Amino acid sequence: MLEDEGFKVETPGFMEGRSGVRHMFDIIAYNNGRKTEKLAINIFTSPDGKPVPDHAIIDMFAKTYDSNIEKAILIAIPKISENGRKLANHYKISLIEAKTPEETIEKIKETLKQK
């Protein structure tokens, strides 16, 4: 889907941060193939149906901040904790909560349109 939208996609994707640490993301996408506009996506699941814990947002923030990522999306399956939701809002991480792959793809499309 991201490639259909004009992105060059790496999965997993690796970015070297300003700290010198090499960070791994589930997906790194470059807008129109330009490495200057980067989108990072991480996917966290809770197999028991409980909310994904807030440390997923903290981890995502640390990696995207160090890597100078323009847009970060965290996909929480099926949902994120209430504290995680607050942190995502504060850190300007786009949050997608979904139960199916189809729902996830539709929500990613909606998020990309919100640039």
MOPAC internal coordinates of N, CA, C and O (Angstrom, degrees):
PM7 1SCF
backbone

  N    0.0000 0     0.00 0     0.00 0    0    0    0
  C    1.4338 1     0.00 0     0.00 0    1    0    0
  C    1.5307 1   110.65 1     0.00 0    2    1    0
  O    1.2310 1   119.79 1   135.85 1    3    2    1
  N    1.3270 1   118.01 1   -44.15 1    3    2    1
  C    1.4630 1   120.90 1   179.39 1    5    3    2
  C    1.5229 1   111.40 1   -63.59 1    6    5    3
  O    1.2310 1   120.40 1   139.99 1    7    6    5
  N    1.3244 1   116.83 1   -40.01 1    7    6    5
  C    1.4617 1   119.70 1   177.74 1    9    7    6
  C    1.5263 1   110.36 1   -63.92 1   10    9    7
  O    1.2310 1   119.91 1   142.16 1   11   10    9
  N    1.3281 1   117.78 1   -37.84 1   11   10    9
  C    1.4561 1   121.34 1   176.60 1   13   11   10
  C    1.5374 1   111.35 1   -63.02 1   14   13   11
  O    1.2310 1   120.39 1   153.80 1   15   14   13
  N    1.3215 1   116.87 1   -26.20 1   15   14   13
  C    1.4680 1   122.18 1   178.69 1   17   15   14
  C    1.5257 1   112.15 1   -87.48 1   18   17   15
  O    1.2310 1   120.04 1  -175.89 1   19   18   17
  N    1.3408 1   117.52 1     4.11 1   19   18   17
  C    1.4615 1   121.35 1   176.28 1   21   19   18
  C    1.5171 1   115.43 1    96.07 1   22   21   19
  O    1.2310 1   120.16 1  -167.78 1   23   22   21
  N    1.3214 1   117.30 1    12.22 1   23   22   21
  C    1.4618 1   120.76 1   179.62 1   25   23   22
  C    1.5207 1   111.02 1   -93.27 1   26   25   23
  O    1.2310 1   121.11 1   -33.00 1   27   26   25
  N    1.3297 1   115.49 1   147.00 1   27   26   25
  C    1.4623 1   121.58 1   166.84 1   29   27   26
  C    1.5251 1   104.54 1   -92.34 1   30   29   27
  O    1.2310 1   120.04 1   -51.19 1   31   30   29
  N    1.3306 1   117.53 1   128.81 1   31   30   29
  C    1.4604 1   121.64 1  -170.17 1   33   31   30
  C    1.5234 1   111.03 1  -118.18 1   34   33   31
  O    1.2310 1   121.13 1   -43.09 1   35   34   33
  N    1.3386 1   115.44 1   136.91 1   35   34   33
  C    1.4663 1   122.64 1   172.19 1   37   35   34
  C    1.5218 1   107.14 1  -123.95 1   38   37   35
  O    1.2310 1   120.99 1   -49.21 1   39   38   37
  N    1.3304 1   115.71 1   130.79 1   39   38   37
  C    1.4576 1   119.74 1   178.15 1   41   39   38
  C    1.5276 1   110.05 1  -143.82 1   42   41   39
  O    1.2310 1   118.51 1   -60.66 1   43   42   41
  N    1.2865 1   120.45 1   119.34 1   43   42   41
  C    1.4596 1   123.51 1    -8.71 1   45   43   42
  C    1.5294 1   109.62 1   -67.16 1   46   45   43
  O    1.2310 1   121.84 1   -18.64 1   47   46   45
  N    1.3186 1   114.09 1   161.36 1   47   46   45
  C    1.4615 1   119.93 1   179.06 1   49   47   46
  C    1.5128 1   110.05 1  -113.18 1   50   49   47
  O    1.2310 1   120.98 1   -36.15 1   51   50   49
  N    1.3113 1   115.73 1   143.85 1   51   50   49
  C    1.4632 1   120.95 1  -179.24 1   53   51   50
  C    1.5181 1   109.50 1  -122.29 1   54   53   51
  O    1.2310 1   120.77 1   -41.84 1   55   54   53
  N    1.3255 1   116.13 1   138.16 1   55   54   53
  C    1.4611 1   122.65 1   177.14 1   57   55   54
  C    1.5166 1   108.24 1  -133.22 1   58   57   55
  O    1.2310 1   120.95 1   -44.74 1   59   58   57
  N    1.3242 1   115.79 1   135.26 1   59   58   57
  C    1.4582 1   118.96 1   174.02 1   61   59   58
  C    1.5153 1   107.59 1   -88.62 1   62   61   59
  O    1.2310 1   120.97 1   -54.29 1   63   62   61
  N    1.3188 1   115.75 1   125.71 1   63   62   61
  C    1.4531 1   121.25 1  -178.78 1   65   63   62
  C    1.5106 1   112.16 1   -81.87 1   66   65   63
  O    1.2310 1   121.25 1   -10.45 1   67   66   65
  N    1.3193 1   115.22 1   169.55 1   67   66   65
  C    1.4689 1   120.56 1   177.35 1   69   67   66
  C    1.5184 1   110.47 1   -61.03 1   70   69   67
  O    1.2310 1   120.38 1   154.75 1   71   70   69
  N    1.3291 1   116.87 1   -25.25 1   71   70   69
  C    1.4641 1   121.89 1  -179.96 1   73   71   70
  C    1.5301 1   112.11 1   -74.15 1   74   73   71
  O    1.2310 1   120.73 1   165.30 1   75   74   73
  N    1.3486 1   116.21 1   -14.70 1   75   74   73
  C    1.4595 1   120.67 1  -174.64 1   77   75   74
  C    1.5156 1   112.70 1    95.70 1   78   77   75
  O    1.2310 1   120.22 1   173.54 1   79   78   77
  N    1.3369 1   117.19 1    -6.46 1   79   78   77
  C    1.4594 1   121.73 1   178.67 1   81   79   78
  C    1.5234 1   109.22 1   -79.80 1   82   81   79
  O    1.2310 1   120.49 1   -41.68 1   83   82   81
  N    1.3159 1   116.68 1   138.32 1   83   82   81
  C    1.4650 1   122.23 1   177.03 1   85   83   82
  C    1.5273 1   108.16 1   -92.37 1   86   85   83
  O    1.2310 1   120.72 1   -63.98 1   87   86   85
  N    1.3384 1   116.22 1   116.02 1   87   86   85
  C    1.4618 1   122.12 1  -176.43 1   89   87   86
  C    1.5241 1   110.68 1  -100.20 1   90   89   87
  O    1.2310 1   120.62 1   -38.27 1   91   90   89
  N    1.3379 1   116.41 1   141.73 1   91   90   89
  C    1.4549 1   121.48 1   176.26 1   93   91   90
  C    1.5243 1   109.35 1  -107.08 1   94   93   91
  O    1.2310 1   121.62 1   -45.37 1   95   94   93
  N    1.3344 1   114.50 1   134.63 1   95   94   93
  C    1.4582 1   123.01 1   173.86 1   97   95   94
  C    1.5163 1   107.32 1  -121.21 1   98   97   95
  O    1.2310 1   120.34 1   -26.38 1   99   98   97
  N    1.3210 1   116.96 1   153.62 1   99   98   97
  C    1.4670 1   119.42 1   177.37 1  101   99   98
  C    1.5228 1   110.59 1   -62.16 1  102  101   99
  O    1.2310 1   120.60 1   140.96 1  103  102  101
  N    1.3288 1   116.45 1   -39.04 1  103  102  101
  C    1.4656 1   121.59 1   178.46 1  105  103  102
  C    1.5283 1   108.42 1  -142.86 1  106  105  103
  O    1.2310 1   121.20 1   -45.52 1  107  106  105
  N    1.3318 1   115.31 1   134.48 1  107  106  105
  C    1.4668 1   121.70 1   166.91 1  109  107  106
  C    1.5205 1   104.88 1  -119.02 1  110  109  107
  O    1.2310 1   120.71 1   -49.22 1  111  110  109
  N    1.3246 1   116.25 1   130.78 1  111  110  109
  C    1.4620 1   120.58 1   178.89 1  113  111  110
  C    1.5212 1   108.42 1  -126.90 1  114  113  111
  O    1.2310 1   121.15 1   -44.99 1  115  114  113
  N    1.3161 1   115.40 1   135.01 1  115  114  113
  C    1.4579 1   122.39 1   179.05 1  117  115  114
  C    1.5163 1   108.19 1  -105.72 1  118  117  115
  O    1.2310 1   120.29 1   -56.29 1  119  118  117
  N    1.3207 1   117.06 1   123.71 1  119  118  117
  C    1.4515 1   122.01 1  -178.21 1  121  119  118
  C    1.5229 1   110.19 1   -63.54 1  122  121  119
  O    1.2310 1   121.15 1   -59.08 1  123  122  121
  N    1.3237 1   115.41 1   120.92 1  123  122  121
  C    1.4607 1   121.77 1  -178.81 1  125  123  122
  C    1.5236 1   112.33 1    54.71 1  126  125  123
  O    1.2310 1   120.64 1  -153.77 1  127  126  125
  N    1.3263 1   116.38 1    26.23 1  127  126  125
  C    1.4535 1   121.34 1   177.96 1  129  127  126
  C    1.5135 1   114.78 1    79.64 1  130  129  127
  O    1.2310 1   119.52 1   177.70 1  131  130  129
  N    1.3463 1   118.52 1    -2.30 1  131  130  129
  C    1.4702 1   120.90 1  -179.32 1  133  131  130
  C    1.5189 1   109.62 1   -82.75 1  134  133  131
  O    1.2310 1   120.83 1   -56.11 1  135  134  133
  N    1.3090 1   116.02 1   123.89 1  135  134  133
  C    1.4611 1   119.53 1  -177.14 1  137  135  134
  C    1.5273 1   112.79 1   -72.81 1  138  137  135
  O    1.2310 1   120.04 1  -179.33 1  139  138  137
  N    1.3246 1   117.53 1     0.67 1  139  138  137
  C    1.4645 1   119.39 1   179.06 1  141  139  138
  C    1.5235 1   112.04 1   -85.83 1  142  141  139
  O    1.2310 1   119.49 1   158.30 1  143  142  141
  N    1.3135 1   118.58 1   -21.70 1  143  142  141
  C    1.4608 1   122.29 1   178.98 1  145  143  142
  C    1.5229 1   108.58 1  -112.75 1  146  145  143
  O    1.2310 1   120.94 1   -75.59 1  147  146  145
  N    1.3344 1   115.80 1   104.41 1  147  146  145
  C    1.4607 1   120.25 1  -171.67 1  149  147  146
  C    1.5232 1   112.03 1  -113.62 1  150  149  147
  O    1.2310 1   121.87 1   -40.59 1  151  150  149
  N    1.3259 1   114.02 1   139.41 1  151  150  149
  C    1.4585 1   123.29 1   175.64 1  153  151  150
  C    1.5263 1   106.63 1  -120.85 1  154  153  151
  O    1.2310 1   120.44 1   -50.24 1  155  154  153
  N    1.3299 1   116.75 1   129.76 1  155  154  153
  C    1.4620 1   120.89 1   177.99 1  157  155  154
  C    1.5171 1   109.78 1  -117.72 1  158  157  155
  O    1.2310 1   121.17 1   -43.37 1  159  158  157
  N    1.3270 1   115.37 1   136.63 1  159  158  157
  C    1.4599 1   121.32 1   178.38 1  161  159  158
  C    1.5244 1   108.73 1  -128.37 1  162  161  159
  O    1.2310 1   120.88 1   -48.81 1  163  162  161
  N    1.3179 1   115.92 1   131.19 1  163  162  161
  C    1.4578 1   121.85 1   170.78 1  165  163  162
  C    1.5242 1   108.26 1  -121.80 1  166  165  163
  O    1.2310 1   121.20 1   -34.21 1  167  166  165
  N    1.3180 1   115.31 1   145.79 1  167  166  165
  C    1.4548 1   121.78 1  -178.45 1  169  167  166
  C    1.5252 1   108.33 1  -119.39 1  170  169  167
  O    1.2310 1   120.77 1   -52.89 1  171  170  169
  N    1.3199 1   116.13 1   127.11 1  171  170  169
  C    1.4573 1   122.08 1   177.08 1  173  171  170
  C    1.5197 1   108.14 1  -124.35 1  174  173  171
  O    1.2310 1   120.88 1   -46.27 1  175  174  173
  N    1.3218 1   115.92 1   133.73 1  175  174  173
  C    1.4572 1   120.26 1   179.58 1  177  175  174
  C    1.5229 1   109.98 1  -121.74 1  178  177  175
  O    1.2310 1   121.96 1   -27.61 1  179  178  177
  N    1.3028 1   113.85 1   152.39 1  179  178  177
  C    1.4513 1   121.17 1   173.85 1  181  179  178
  C    1.5228 1   106.28 1  -118.48 1  182  181  179
  O    1.2310 1   120.16 1   -77.28 1  183  182  181
  N    1.3244 1   117.30 1   102.72 1  183  182  181
  C    1.4630 1   119.80 1  -174.39 1  185  183  182
  C    1.5241 1   114.23 1   -63.85 1  186  185  183
  O    1.2310 1   120.34 1   156.94 1  187  186  185
  N    1.3209 1   116.95 1   -23.06 1  187  186  185
  C    1.4667 1   119.26 1  -178.49 1  189  187  186
  C    1.5293 1   112.45 1   -93.53 1  190  189  187
  O    1.2310 1   120.18 1  -172.75 1  191  190  189
  N    1.3370 1   117.27 1     7.25 1  191  190  189
  C    1.4495 1   121.16 1   178.37 1  193  191  190
  C    1.5122 1   115.21 1    82.09 1  194  193  191
  O    1.2310 1   120.08 1   176.56 1  195  194  193
  N    1.3272 1   117.46 1    -3.44 1  195  194  193
  C    1.4610 1   120.73 1   177.52 1  197  195  194
  C    1.5319 1   108.78 1   -75.99 1  198  197  195
  O    1.2310 1   119.87 1   -18.23 1  199  198  197
  N    1.3361 1   117.85 1   161.77 1  199  198  197
  C    1.4640 1   119.73 1   178.08 1  201  199  198
  C    1.5300 1   112.24 1   -62.72 1  202  201  199
  O    1.2310 1   121.31 1   -35.02 1  203  202  201
  N    1.3237 1   115.10 1   144.98 1  203  202  201
  C    1.4639 1   121.47 1   174.13 1  205  203  202
  C    1.5303 1   106.66 1   -65.29 1  206  205  203
  O    1.2310 1   119.42 1   -46.72 1  207  206  205
  N    1.3334 1   118.71 1   133.28 1  207  206  205
  C    1.4694 1   120.44 1  -176.77 1  209  207  206
  C    1.5308 1   112.81 1   -69.10 1  210  209  207
  O    1.2310 1   121.44 1   -22.25 1  211  210  209
  N    1.3363 1   114.85 1   157.75 1  211  210  209
  C    1.4566 1   120.32 1  -175.58 1  213  211  210
  C    1.5198 1   114.30 1   -66.10 1  214  213  211
  O    1.2310 1   119.40 1   162.19 1  215  214  213
  N    1.3232 1   118.75 1   -17.81 1  215  214  213
  C    1.4634 1   119.41 1   178.85 1  217  215  214
  C    1.5269 1   111.73 1   -62.52 1  218  217  215
  O    1.2310 1   119.70 1   159.50 1  219  218  217
  N    1.3381 1   118.18 1   -20.50 1  219  218  217
  C    1.4638 1   121.25 1   176.66 1  221  219  218
  C    1.5342 1   110.02 1   -63.36 1  222  221  219
  O    1.2310 1   120.24 1   141.35 1  223  222  221
  N    1.3275 1   117.15 1   -38.65 1  223  222  221
  C    1.4657 1   121.71 1   178.50 1  225  223  222
  C    1.5255 1   109.95 1   -70.49 1  226  225  223
  O    1.2310 1   120.21 1   137.25 1  227  226  225
  N    1.3095 1   117.20 1   -42.75 1  227  226  225
  C    1.4692 1   121.23 1  -179.18 1  229  227  226
  C    1.5253 1   109.82 1   -61.90 1  230  229  227
  O    1.2310 1   120.30 1   136.17 1  231  230  229
  N    1.3280 1   117.03 1   -43.83 1  231  230  229
  C    1.4655 1   122.24 1   177.40 1  233  231  230
  C    1.5258 1   110.66 1   -60.82 1  234  233  231
  O    1.2310 1   120.44 1   134.22 1  235  234  233
  N    1.3194 1   116.76 1   -45.78 1  235  234  233
  C    1.4654 1   121.73 1  -179.56 1  237  235  234
  C    1.5247 1   110.57 1   -62.93 1  238  237  235
  O    1.2310 1   120.34 1   135.67 1  239  238  237
  N    1.3274 1   116.96 1   -44.33 1  239  238  237
  C    1.4661 1   120.47 1   179.85 1  241  239  238
  C    1.5228 1   110.99 1   -60.33 1  242  241  239
  O    1.2310 1   120.09 1   132.87 1  243  242  241
  N    1.3163 1   117.43 1   -47.13 1  243  242  241
  C    1.4652 1   120.71 1  -177.60 1  245  243  242
  C    1.5321 1   110.91 1   -59.89 1  246  245  243
  O    1.2310 1   120.50 1   135.26 1  247  246  245
  N    1.3254 1   116.64 1   -44.74 1  247  246  245
  C    1.4642 1   120.20 1  -178.50 1  249  247  246
  C    1.5256 1   112.25 1   -69.14 1  250  249  247
  O    1.2310 1   120.16 1   138.11 1  251  250  249
  N    1.3252 1   117.30 1   -41.89 1  251  250  249
  C    1.4676 1   118.87 1  -178.44 1  253  251  250
  C    1.5218 1   111.72 1   -71.60 1  254  253  251
  O    1.2310 1   120.26 1   143.44 1  255  254  253
  N    1.3156 1   117.11 1   -36.56 1  255  254  253
  C    1.4621 1   120.48 1   178.03 1  257  255  254
  C    1.5270 1   110.17 1   -62.87 1  258  257  255
  O    1.2310 1   120.47 1   132.99 1  259  258  257
  N    1.3087 1   116.70 1   -47.01 1  259  258  257
  C    1.4623 1   121.30 1  -178.80 1  261  259  258
  C    1.5276 1   111.35 1   -66.83 1  262  261  259
  O    1.2310 1   120.24 1   148.61 1  263  262  261
  N    1.3325 1   117.14 1   -31.39 1  263  262  261
  C    1.4699 1   121.72 1  -175.14 1  265  263  262
  C    1.5201 1   113.69 1   -93.18 1  266  265  263
  O    1.2310 1   119.98 1   179.15 1  267  266  265
  N    1.3323 1   117.65 1    -0.85 1  267  266  265
  C    1.4618 1   121.44 1   179.35 1  269  267  266
  C    1.5319 1   111.96 1    57.99 1  270  269  267
  O    1.2310 1   121.11 1  -131.92 1  271  270  269
  N    1.3280 1   115.48 1    48.08 1  271  270  269
  C    1.4633 1   122.70 1   179.09 1  273  271  270
  C    1.5293 1   108.70 1   -81.87 1  274  273  271
  O    1.2310 1   120.09 1   -46.85 1  275  274  273
  N    1.3339 1   117.43 1   133.15 1  275  274  273
  C    1.4620 1   120.86 1  -179.70 1  277  275  274
  C    1.5250 1   112.77 1   -74.42 1  278  277  275
  O    1.2310 1   119.97 1   140.09 1  279  278  277
  N    1.3349 1   117.67 1   -39.91 1  279  278  277
  C    1.4654 1   120.87 1  -177.74 1  281  279  278
  C    1.5237 1   108.42 1  -137.20 1  282  281  279
  O    1.2310 1   121.19 1   -51.56 1  283  282  281
  N    1.3183 1   115.32 1   128.44 1  283  282  281
  C    1.4616 1   121.44 1   179.04 1  285  283  282
  C    1.5206 1   108.91 1  -118.16 1  286  285  283
  O    1.2310 1   121.37 1   -45.90 1  287  286  285
  N    1.3256 1   114.98 1   134.10 1  287  286  285
  C    1.4646 1   121.39 1   177.37 1  289  287  286
  C    1.5225 1   108.09 1  -125.65 1  290  289  287
  O    1.2310 1   120.83 1   -52.33 1  291  290  289
  N    1.3146 1   116.02 1   127.67 1  291  290  289
  C    1.4526 1   120.51 1   173.82 1  293  291  290
  C    1.5208 1   107.46 1  -111.36 1  294  293  291
  O    1.2310 1   121.10 1   -54.64 1  295  294  293
  N    1.3183 1   115.49 1   125.36 1  295  294  293
  C    1.4585 1   121.73 1   177.53 1  297  295  294
  C    1.5245 1   107.50 1  -100.93 1  298  297  295
  O    1.2310 1   120.72 1   -61.11 1  299  298  297
  N    1.3312 1   116.23 1   118.89 1  299  298  297
  C    1.4622 1   122.35 1   179.63 1  301  299  298
  C    1.5233 1   108.30 1  -110.16 1  302  301  299
  O    1.2310 1   121.08 1   -58.65 1  303  302  301
  N    1.3100 1   115.54 1   121.35 1  303  302  301
  C    1.4645 1   121.03 1  -179.59 1  305  303  302
  C    1.5228 1   108.64 1  -116.68 1  306  305  303
  O    1.2310 1   118.11 1   -64.01 1  307  306  305
  N    1.3347 1   121.21 1   115.99 1  307  306  305
  C    1.4550 1   126.59 1     4.60 1  309  307  306
  C    1.5361 1   114.17 1   -88.64 1  310  309  307
  O    1.2310 1   119.81 1   159.00 1  311  310  309
  N    1.3579 1   117.97 1   -21.00 1  311  310  309
  C    1.4686 1   120.77 1  -178.51 1  313  311  310
  C    1.5222 1   108.74 1  -161.41 1  314  313  311
  O    1.2310 1   120.64 1    -7.40 1  315  314  313
  N    1.3363 1   116.37 1   172.60 1  315  314  313
  C    1.4678 1   122.72 1  -179.61 1  317  315  314
  C    1.5286 1   108.73 1  -108.49 1  318  317  315
  O    1.2310 1   120.81 1   -20.83 1  319  318  317
  N    1.3025 1   116.06 1   159.17 1  319  318  317
  C    1.4690 1   120.18 1   175.62 1  321  319  318
  C    1.5337 1   109.37 1   -66.46 1  322  321  319
  O    1.2310 1   120.66 1   -19.05 1  323  322  321
  N    1.3213 1   116.35 1   160.95 1  323  322  321
  C    1.4670 1   120.28 1   179.37 1  325  323  322
  C    1.5285 1   111.08 1   -62.29 1  326  325  323
  O    1.2310 1   120.13 1   138.85 1  327  326  325
  N    1.3433 1   117.36 1   -41.15 1  327  326  325
  C    1.4708 1   119.81 1   176.51 1  329  327  326
  C    1.5251 1   110.62 1   -63.57 1  330  329  327
  O    1.2310 1   120.12 1   141.85 1  331  330  329
  N    1.3255 1   117.38 1   -38.15 1  331  330  329
  C    1.4575 1   121.54 1   177.47 1  333  331  330
  C    1.5194 1   111.36 1   -61.67 1  334  333  331
  O    1.2310 1   120.35 1   139.80 1  335  334  333
  N    1.3229 1   116.93 1   -40.20 1  335  334  333
  C    1.4687 1   121.87 1   178.20 1  337  335  334
  C    1.5332 1   110.38 1   -61.89 1  338  337  335
  O    1.2310 1   120.73 1   136.00 1  339  338  337
  N    1.3317 1   116.20 1   -44.00 1  339  338  337
  C    1.4712 1   120.78 1   178.91 1  341  339  338
  C    1.5258 1   110.96 1   -63.90 1  342  341  339
  O    1.2310 1   120.65 1   136.79 1  343  342  341
  N    1.3271 1   116.37 1   -43.21 1  343  342  341
  C    1.4663 1   119.98 1   178.93 1  345  343  342
  C    1.5201 1   111.63 1   -64.40 1  346  345  343
  O    1.2310 1   120.00 1   138.21 1  347  346  345
  N    1.3224 1   117.60 1   -41.79 1  347  346  345
  C    1.4675 1   121.07 1   179.09 1  349  347  346
  C    1.5287 1   109.82 1   -59.48 1  350  349  347
  O    1.2310 1   120.51 1   136.33 1  351  350  349
  N    1.3113 1   116.64 1   -43.67 1  351  350  349
  C    1.4518 1   120.55 1   178.26 1  353  351  350
  C    1.5317 1   110.70 1   -62.76 1  354  353  351
  O    1.2310 1   120.33 1   133.88 1  355  354  353
  N    1.3219 1   116.98 1   -46.12 1  355  354  353
  C    1.4657 1   121.92 1  -178.80 1  357  355  354
  C    1.5292 1   111.64 1   -63.63 1  358  357  355
  O    1.2310 1   120.21 1   138.02 1  359  358  357
  N    1.3259 1   117.20 1   -41.98 1  359  358  357
  C    1.4664 1   121.84 1  -177.38 1  361  359  358
  C    1.5293 1   112.94 1   -87.09 1  362  361  359
  O    1.2310 1   120.23 1  -178.32 1  363  362  361
  N    1.3339 1   117.17 1     1.68 1  363  362  361
  C    1.4686 1   122.72 1   179.40 1  365  363  362
  C    1.5259 1   112.52 1    59.43 1  366  365  363
  O    1.2310 1   121.57 1  -137.72 1  367  366  365
  N    1.3251 1   114.60 1    42.28 1  367  366  365
  C    1.4633 1   121.76 1   173.70 1  369  367  366
  C    1.5193 1   107.21 1  -100.19 1  370  369  367
  O    1.2310 1   120.58 1   -55.54 1  371  370  369
  N    1.3276 1   116.50 1   124.46 1  371  370  369
  C    1.4610 1   120.15 1   177.86 1  373  371  370
  C    1.5215 1   108.26 1   -68.71 1  374  373  371
  O    1.2310 1   120.99 1   -48.64 1  375  374  373
  N    1.3013 1   115.71 1   131.36 1  375  374  373
  C    1.4582 1   121.55 1  -175.95 1  377  375  374
  C    1.5181 1   109.35 1  -113.64 1  378  377  375
  O    1.2310 1   121.22 1   -51.30 1  379  378  377
  N    1.3260 1   115.28 1   128.70 1  379  378  377
  C    1.4558 1   121.28 1   175.99 1  381  379  378
  C    1.5178 1   107.58 1  -120.33 1  382  381  379
  O    1.2310 1   120.92 1   -56.47 1  383  382  381
  N    1.3277 1   115.85 1   123.53 1  383  382  381
  C    1.4542 1   121.77 1   174.77 1  385  383  382
  C    1.5240 1   106.69 1  -112.45 1  386  385  383
  O    1.2310 1   120.94 1   -53.79 1  387  386  385
  N    1.3138 1   115.81 1   126.21 1  387  386  385
  C    1.4656 1   119.61 1  -175.85 1  389  387  386
  C    1.5147 1   109.81 1  -151.57 1  390  389  387
  O    1.2310 1   121.97 1   -22.05 1  391  390  389
  N    1.3348 1   113.83 1   157.95 1  391  390  389
  C    1.4662 1   119.52 1   179.52 1  393  391  390
  C    1.5181 1   112.39 1  -110.63 1  394  393  391
  O    1.2310 1   120.34 1   160.90 1  395  394  393
  N    1.3446 1   116.96 1   -19.10 1  395  394  393
  C    1.4692 1   120.16 1  -178.41 1  397  395  394
  C    1.5192 1   110.10 1  -130.51 1  398  397  395
  O    1.2310 1   120.07 1   -22.14 1  399  398  397
  N    1.3313 1   117.47 1   157.86 1  399  398  397
  C    1.4706 1   119.84 1   176.07 1  401  399  398
  C    1.5299 1   112.42 1   -59.76 1  402  401  399
  O    1.2310 1   120.18 1   141.65 1  403  402  401
  N    1.3164 1   117.26 1   -38.35 1  403  402  401
  C    1.4636 1   120.62 1  -179.60 1  405  403  402
  C    1.5311 1   111.28 1   -63.75 1  406  405  403
  O    1.2310 1   120.93 1   136.77 1  407  406  405
  N    1.3217 1   115.83 1   -43.23 1  407  406  405
  C    1.4633 1   120.86 1   178.07 1  409  407  406
  C    1.5320 1   110.15 1   -63.28 1  410  409  407
  O    1.2310 1   120.53 1   140.26 1  411  410  409
  N    1.3240 1   116.59 1   -39.74 1  411  410  409
  C    1.4627 1   121.58 1   179.10 1  413  411  410
  C    1.5234 1   110.50 1   -61.48 1  414  413  411
  O    1.2310 1   119.84 1   132.63 1  415  414  413
  N    1.3205 1   117.92 1   -47.37 1  415  414  413
  C    1.4647 1   121.99 1  -178.59 1  417  415  414
  C    1.5275 1   110.53 1   -61.45 1  418  417  415
  O    1.2310 1   120.13 1   135.52 1  419  418  417
  N    1.3157 1   117.35 1   -44.48 1  419  418  417
  C    1.4708 1   120.42 1   179.50 1  421  419  418
  C    1.5293 1   110.88 1   -61.86 1  422  421  419
  O    1.2310 1   120.31 1   139.65 1  423  422  421
  N    1.3238 1   117.01 1   -40.35 1  423  422  421
  C    1.4628 1   120.36 1  -179.15 1  425  423  422
  C    1.5292 1   111.31 1   -71.43 1  426  425  423
  O    1.2310 1   119.77 1   147.26 1  427  426  425
  N    1.3295 1   118.05 1   -32.74 1  427  426  425
  C    1.4708 1   120.27 1   175.02 1  429  427  426
  C    1.5266 1   109.05 1   -63.96 1  430  429  427
  O    1.2310 1   120.25 1   134.75 1  431  430  429
  N    1.3221 1   117.13 1   -45.25 1  431  430  429
  C    1.4693 1   120.77 1   178.28 1  433  431  430
  C    1.5275 1   110.93 1   -57.40 1  434  433  431
  O    1.2310 1   120.41 1   135.26 1  435  434  433
  N    1.3313 1   116.83 1   -44.74 1  435  434  433
  C    1.4622 1   121.31 1   178.94 1  437  435  434
  C    1.5335 1   110.73 1   -61.95 1  438  437  435
  O    1.2310 1   120.44 1   137.53 1  439  438  437
  N    1.3194 1   116.77 1   -42.47 1  439  438  437
  C    1.4650 1   122.00 1  -179.25 1  441  439  438
  C    1.5273 1   110.84 1   -64.15 1  442  441  439
  O    1.2310 1   120.02 1   139.11 1  443  442  441
  N    1.3107 1   117.57 1   -40.89 1  443  442  441
  C    1.4658 1   120.87 1  -179.89 1  445  443  442
  C    1.5248 1   111.68 1   -66.11 1  446  445  443
  O    1.2310 1   120.08 1   148.30 1  447  446  445
  N    1.3121 1   117.45 1   -31.70 1  447  446  445
  C    1.4609 1   121.40 1   179.02 1  449  447  446
  C    1.5248 1   111.49 1   -70.42 1  450  449  447
  O    1.2310 1   120.03 1   158.95 1  451  450  449
  N    1.3383 1   117.54 1   -21.05 1  451  450  449
  C    1.4575 1   122.36 1  -176.05 1  453  451  450
  C    1.5220 1   113.79 1   -81.93 1  454  453  451
  O    1.2310 1   119.35 1  -177.91 1  455  454  453
  N    1.3024 1   118.85 1     2.09 1  455  454  453
  C    1.4661 1   123.19 1  -177.32 1  457  455  454
  C    1.4589 1   110.93 1   -35.42 1  458  457  455
  O    1.2310 1   120.10 1   180.00 1  459  458  457

